[in-house]
Amino acid sequence: MNDTNLTSDPSLALPAVVITGGTEGIGRALAEEFARDGHNLVLVARDGAKLARTAAELSQAYPVEVKVTAQDLTTPEGCAGVEQAVRRFGFYADVLVNNAGVMASGFFQDADPAAMRRMIDLDVRAVVDLTSRFLPGMIARGHGGVLNVASMMGFMPVPYEAVYAASKAFVLSFSKSLAYETWGTGVTISVVAPGVVSTGLHAKAGGQNSRYLLWFPAWSPEQVAKLAYRRFKRSRSVTLPGIGNKLGAFVTRFVPDFALIPMMGWFFRVRDDEGNVLWPRPLTKPPESERASETARFKATD
């Protein structure tokens, strides 16, 4: 664990906003919004050097305390480390922003199973884990909130983004359910579901040549963060940036899957730099030992 500026006296605990993935993209822009409004910050990411630079920049720009902890949120130990660090910093989590996430574009059959597990761990499990750690304290205090970052993909099945879209559907459902459960407690549960955002996420995922980046208008991280922060402060449960996204989320309720899914597949099909569609890698035969074990398993069920 890589923590800075530690304190240990619980009587001096101050409210802070905990932001995962707070060094770039929407997370960094949200850190700016909260800091501008006078909130202390605890930024969480894996890259300690980026965290240190971000903290220095925000501390210089705004009269707030900015502290950092380098954690791998794909592990239970990383989530526990966030909770422990917040306490040692002398803070309590008044607001939790679940922003950290990864995506992957391509055929599911070609995906690295370990990478898919890490995606689910970060995009789903960590959201639940961190919320379960900090939400009870917010409810007990009668104040605070959780702001989750989902995606427009969460409103529909998306071929070639199957795991990512499903994970964001979970975040949307989870957030809306908690918003109802916590009604009247003084705690705000809000989720923002942007469409295309101008970050490096798409290139890292391998979808930089997909048609959705050409057809769908892109928002900047700052635009998304400004709107999400404003609506969070107004206790709005769901934020859809842009008229097009609002219309899209509404229309998908009525478009049957036999039309919707192929359309999404056309937009999100992975392509090379010349625009040619990419096909799945050729399947290879399983090793002899694996085939033998499969045969034995089927015989055992006869």
TIGUBA-66698 format. One record per atom (N, C-alpha, C): residue in one letter; x, y, z. Coordinates in steps of 0.05 Angstrom, whole numbers, plus 5000, padded with zeros to 4 digits. Example, Ala and Ser with C-alpha at 12.3 -4.5 7.8 and 13.67 -1.06 7.14 Angstrom:
// residues 2
A526448865156;A524649105156;A526449345156;S525749555142;S527349795143;S525850015157;
// end
This chain:
// residues 302
M501749765000;M500050005000;M501850255000;N500950454986;N502550694982;N501050944991;D501051005017;D499451225027;D501251465034;T499951695034;T501451945041;T499852095062;N501352255078;N500152445097;N498252305117;L499252095130;L497551935148;L497152065175;T494752045186;T494152115213;T492551895225;S492251895251;S490951665264;S488951745286;D488451995291;D486752085312;D483852105302;P482151915310;P479351915300;P477752155308;S478552295330;S477052525339;S477452765320;L479452745303;L479952965284;L478852905256;A477252695254;A476252605227;A474752825213;L475352865188;L474053065171;L472752935147;P470653055137;P469352935113;P471152955089;A471052755072;A472552755047;A471052605026;V471752665001;V470652524978;V472652324968;V471852074968;V473651854958;V472951804929;I474951834911;I474551804883;I476451594872;T475251384861;T476951174848;T477451254819;G479751174809;G480551264782;G480751564780;G481851684800;G481751984802;G484052124788;T485651994772;T488052124760;T487552214732;E485452114719;E485052184691;E482152164683;G481352264660;G478652234650;G476552354668;I474252224670;I472052324685;I472752344715;G474252154725;G475052154753;G476652404760;R478552474743;R480152724748;R478352964746;A476552974727;A474753204724;A472853234747;L471953004758;L470253014782;L471853114806;A474353034808;A476053134830;A476153434829;E476453544805;E476453834802;E473853964812;E471653844804;E469053954812;E468753954843;F469353734855;F469053714884;F471053894898;A473553914889;A475554084901;A474754374898;R473754444875;R472954724871;R470754814890;D469154614899;D466954674918;D467854644947;G470454594951;G471554594978;G471654324992;H471354114977;H471353844989;H474253734991;N475053615013;N477553475015;N477253214998;L479553124988;L479552894970;L481352674979;V480552424973;V482252194975;V482052064947;L484252074933;L484351964906;L485551684906;V484251504891;V485051224890;V485651144861;A487951024857;A488750914831;A491050714836;R491950584815;R494150404818;R496850534815;D496950754799;D499550884792;D500151094813;G502151034830;G502851214852;G503951474841;A505451464819;A506651714809;A504551904798;K502551794783;K500351954773;K498752074796;L498351914817;L496852014840;L498352254853;A500952224856;A502452444868;A502352694852;R502552674825;R502452914808;R499653034809;T497652874809;T494852974809;T494353114836;A495252994858;A494853114884;A496253384886;A498653404876;A500153654877;A498753874861;E497753804837;E496353994820;E493754094833;L492253914844;L489753994857;L490154154883;S492154074898;S492754214923;S493654504917;Q495154534895;Q496054804888;Q493754974877;A491854844864;A489655004852;A487355064871;Y486954894892;Y484654934909;Y485454904939;P484155054956;P484955044985;P483654814999;V484254574991;V483154325003;V485454135008;E484953935025;E486853725029;E486453505008;V488553424995;V488353214975;V490352994982;K489352754988;K491052534996;K490552304977;V492552124976;V492351914956;V493051644968;T492051444956;T492751164963;T492850994938;A495050864933;A495350694909;A494350414916;Q492150334903;Q490950074909;Q490149934883;D490149674884;D489149514862;D486349434869;L484349564858;L481549514866;L480449264854;T481949124838;T481048864828;T481348644849;T482448714872;T482848524894;T481248614919;P480348434935;P479048514960;P480948664978;E483548594977;E485448734993;E485749024986;G485449084960;G485549364951;G483249524961;C480849414961;C478549554971;C478749595001;A479649395015;A480149425044;A482249635049;G484249655032;G486349855035;G485350135033;V483250175016;V482050445013;V480750525039;E479250345051;E477850405076;E479950465098;Q482050305100;Q484050345120;Q485450605116;A486050675091;A487550925086;A485851165093;V483251165087;V481451385094;V481551435124;R481451225139;R481551255168;R484251365178;R486351255167;R489051345176;R489551635167;F488351725146;F488552005138;F487152195156;G485452085174;G483852255192;G481352345179;F480352205159;F477952275144;F475752065149;Y473352135141;Y471251945137;Y470052005110;A468951795097;A467951825070;A465151955070;D465052205064;D462452345062;D461252285035;V462952255015;V461952194988;V463851984976;L462751784963;L464351584948;L463651614919;V465751634902;V465451644873;V466651394862;N464951204853;N465950964840;N466251014810;N468651094802;N469151174775;N471050974760;A472850844775;A474850674762;A473550454746;G474650414722;G473550204705;G475250154681;V474949914669;V476349844645;V474349724626;M475049734600;M473349604580;M475049454560;A473849274545;A475249114525;A473449074501;S474549124477;S472949094453;S473848844438;G471948704426;G472748464411;G470848234416;F471548004404;F469947764408;F470547644435;F468447574449;F468747464476;F470447214476;Q470247044455;Q471746804454;Q474746844452;D475547084443;D478347154441;D479547284466;A477747354485;A478647504508;A480247324527;D482147444540;D483647314561;D481847274586;P481347034594;P479546994617;P480447144642;A483047164647;A483947304670;A483347604668;A483547714643;A482947994639;A479948044643;M478247854634;M475447884638;M474647884668;R476047714683;R475547704712;R476347964725;R478548074716;R479448334727;R477548554721;M476448544696;M474448744689;M471948734707;I470948484711;I468648454729;I469348534757;D471748464766;D472548544793;D472648844797;L473648984777;L473849274779;L471149414774;D469849334753;D467349474744;D464949404760;V464949174773;V462649084788;V463249034818;R465048844823;R465548764851;R466548994868;A468449154857;A469549374873;A467449584879;V465549624860;V463349824865;V461749734889;V461049474890;V459449374912;V461049374938;D463549284936;D465249264960;D465649534973;L466449734957;L466950004969;L464350134979;T462150094965;T459650204974;T458850075000;S459249815003;S458449685028;S460249775051;R462649865046;R464449955067;R463650235077;F462750415058;F462350695066;F459450775069;L457650645055;L454850725056;L453650715084;P454150505100;P452950495127;P453550735144;G456050825142;G456851065158;G455351315149;M454951335123;M453451565112;M450551565123;I449351325122;I446551305132;I446451365162;A448351275177;A448451325206;A448751625211;R450251765195;R450652055198;R448352215187;G446752085170;G444552225157;G445452425136;H447752375124;H448752555104;H450852415087;G451152495062;G453152385045;G451952285019;G453652135004;G452552034979;G454551854964;V453551714945;V455051544927;V454451624898;L456451684883;L456151754855;L457651534839;N456051374824;N457151164807;N457251254778;V459351164764;V459751224736;V459150974720;A456950984705;A456150754688;A456650834659;S454950754641;S455250814613;S452550774599;M452250904576;M449850854560;M449650564551;M451950424549;M451950144542;M450349974562;G450050084586;G448549924606;G445649904600;F444650054581;F441750054575;F441049844553;M443049704543;M442549514521;M444749314519;P444149084506;P446348894500;P448049004478;V450748964481;V452549084461;V454548864452;P454148744429;P456148554418;P458848684416;Y460848524421;Y463748604421;Y464448784445;E462548834462;E463048964488;E461348824509;A461048554506;A459048404521;A459448434551;V461948394561;V462348404590;V462148684600;Y463348874586;Y463249154595;Y460349264596;A458849214575;A456049304575;A454449174598;A454848914602;A453448784624;A454248894651;S456848954654;S457749064680;S456449344685;K456149504664;K454949764668;K451949744672;A450649534660;A447849484666;A447549414696;F449449274707;F449349214736;F449549474752;V451449644744;V451849894759;V449350064759;L448050074736;L445550234734;L443350114752;S442949854750;S440949724766;S441549754796;F443949704803;F444849724831;F444350004842;S445150204826;S444850484835;S441950564839;K440250484819;K437450564821;K436050424845;S436850174850;S435650034873;S436550164899;L439050234901;L440050354926;L438850634930;A438350774908;A437051044910;A434351014923;Y432850804916;Y430250764929;Y430550684958;E432350494964;E432750394991;E433550615010;T435150805001;T436151015018;T434451275018;W432251265005;W430451495004;W429651585032;G429951835038;G429251935065;G431451915086;T433751815078;T435951785098;T437752025098;G437552195079;G439452415076;G441752355059;V441852105048;V444052015031;V443152005002;T444852114985;T444252114956;T445651894942;I444251734926;I445451534909;I444851624880;S446951674865;S446651774838;S448451624819;V447551604794;V449151464774;V449151634749;V451451664736;V451651804711;V452251604689;A450851614667;A451251424645;A451851574619;P454351654615;P455151804591;P455251624567;G455051744544;G455651594519;G458551604514;V459351684490;V462151694483;V463451934497;V465651874511;V467252084524;V470052084513;S471152314509;S473752344496;S475952284517;T476452024521;T478651934538;T480151714523;G482251614536;G483851404524;G482651124528;L480351114540;L479050854546;L478550684521;H477650814500;H476950664475;H479350544462;A481550704460;A483950594448;A485150374464;K485150404491;K486150194508;K484549934505;A481949964499;A480249734496;A480549594469;G481649744450;G481849634423;G479549704404;G477949894413;G475649974396;G475950234382;Q478450334379;Q478850604368;Q477950634340;N477550414325;N476650434297;N473750354293;S472350304315;S469550224313;S467750464305;R465550404292;R463950614280;R462550794301;Y462150684325;Y460750854345;Y462251104351;L464851094348;L466451334354;L466151544332;L465251464308;L464751644286;L461951754286;W460051594294;W457251664292;W456151794317;F457151724340;F456051834365;F457652074374;P456252294381;P457752534390;P459152484417;A461552594418;A463252554442;A463052794461;W462952744486;W463152944507;W465952934519;S466753164529;S469353174543;S468853074572;P470952974585;P470652894613;P469753124631;E470653364624;E469853594640;E466853654638;Q465753624614;Q462853664610;Q461253454625;V462053204624;V460652994638;V460753044668;A463153114678;A463553154707;A461953384717;K461853604702;K460353834711;K457353774713;L456253634694;L453453564695;L452953364717;A454653164719;A454252954739;A454353074767;Y456253254771;Y456553374798;Y454153544804;R453253704785;R450953884790;R448453714797;R447953504782;R445553344788;R445853174813;F448353094819;F448752954845;F448153134868;K448953384867;K448353574888;K445453634891;R443953584869;R441053624869;R439553364876;S441053154883;S439952894891;S438452764868;R439352804843;R438152664821;R439352374819;S437652184815;S438651904817;S440051814791;V439151914768;V440251824742;V440852064725;T443252074714;T444052294696;T444852184669;L443552274648;L444252194621;L445152454606;P447752484601;P448752724588;P447852734559;G446452954552;G445752994524;G442952904517;I441653054499;I438952984490;I439052714475;G441152674459;G441352424444;G441452174462;N442852194484;N443051964502;N440351924516;K439052144524;K436352114536;K434451974517;L434452064492;L432751944472;L433451654467;G436051604465;G436951324461;G436051134483;A436351224508;A435551054530;A432551004530;F431051204521;F428151174520;F427350984498;V428551024474;V427750864451;V428450574454;T430650514467;T431550234470;T429550064486;R427750194501;R425750044516;R423749924497;F423450034473;F421349944455;F422349804430;V424949824425;V426049684402;V426549394409;P425449204394;P425848924400;P428748844396;D429648634411;D432448554410;D433248464382;F431448354366;F432248264339;F433148494321;A432348734328;A433148974313;A435449124328;L435149134354;L437049294370;L439849174371;I440048914375;I442648794379;I444348794353;P443148724330;P444848764305;P445649044300;M443949234307;M444749514303;M447149584321;M447049504346;M449249554364;M451749404354;G451349164343;G453649014333;G454949164310;W453349294292;W454549444270;W456149674280;F455149814301;F456650044311;F459149964326;F459149744340;F461349674358;F463149464347;R462749364323;R464549164311;R467349274310;V469249124319;V472049214319;V473149204290;R474749404284;R475849434257;R478849504258;D480249464235;D483049544234;D483249834226;D485649934222;D486050214216;D484950294189;E484550094171;E483450154145;E480350134144;G479250064167;G476350044169;G475249764163;N476949574159;N476149304153;N475349154179;V473149004178;V472248864202;V474248654210;L474648614235;L476448414246;L474748164253;W475847934249;W474447684254;W475747544278;P474247364291;P475447224314;P477847054306;R479647014324;R481946854319;R481046564315;P482446414297;P481646134292;P481745974318;L479645814322;L479645644346;L481645424343;T482945354365;T484845134365;T483644894380;K484444654373;K483444424387;K484544414415;P482944334434;P483944314462;P485944094464;P487744104483;P489843894487;P488543624491;E490043414485;E489043144488;E488043094517;S489543194536;S488743144564;S486043274570;E485543514559;E483043644563;E480743494550;R481243394525;R479143244512;R478542984526;A480642864537;A480242614552;A478542654577;S479142884591;S477642944615;S474743004609;E474243144586;E471443194578;E469942944572;T471342754558;T470042494551;T469342344576;A471242344595;A470742194620;A468442324636;R468242594635;R466142734650;R463342664638;F463242654611;F460642584599;F459842294604;K461842114604;K461241834610;K460141804639;A461241974657;A460441954685;A457642034689;T456542204670;T453842304673;T451842124659;D452741924644;D450941744629;D449441554649;
// end
